[in-house]
Amino acid sequence: EARSKIQQAITSTPVVLFMKGTPDAPQCGFSRAAIQVLEIQGVPPEKLKTYNVLEDAELRSSIKEFS
């Protein structure tokens, strides 16, 4: 189920970020830096979808395998 969710996410949205936390409240330095880079590059919010892997343990482990 998580694998199909990941596949659907990356095919339906131009920019997808699986991160710890949310864009407004990143929970690690990498997530914070990734959001800053996307903002600097001017990625519009409607072309960006984020997923908080801390809310879904299955998604968190599945994204590692998917990569």
N, C-alpha and C positions, 0 to 999 in steps of 0.2 A: 504493500500500500504506500509506504513512504517513497519507494523508488518511482512509482507512477506519479506521485505528487511532485517530486523533484523534476521529472521529465516534463510534466505539464507546465510547471513554473517556467522552465527555461525555454520552452517553445512558445509560450504565450506572451512573454514580456521581453522587451529588448535588453534590459539590464536587471539582473537578479543578484541579490546579495543575501547569503545565508550568514547571519551574524549573531553575536552574543549581545542581546539587548535590542533596543530599537534605535532608529535614527536620532530621536530626541534624547535618548538615554542609553548610549552604548555602554556595554558592560566590560569591555576590554580595550586595550590600546590599539589592537589591530582593527577592531570594528570602528573605533573612533577615527582612525586614520583613513579607513576605506570610505567612510561617510564624508570626511573632509575632501578627499580626492574627487569624489563624485560631485560635490558642491562646487569645487574649484573648476572642474571641467564643465559645469553648467548642465548636468544631466537633469532634465525636467522631471518633477515628481511623477507625472503620469506615465513616464517611460521606465520607472524604477519600482521594483517590488522587493521588499525585504521580508525575511523570515527570521524570527527569533528562535534559534536552536536551543536556547535554555528552557523554552516552554514545552519542547517536544523531544524527549530523549531518543525516540526512534528516528526522528528526522536528523538529529545530531549525529548519530552513529551511521545512518544510511548515507548522508552526504559525504562522509569520508570514503565509503565504499564506492559511491557513484563516481567520485573524482578519479 
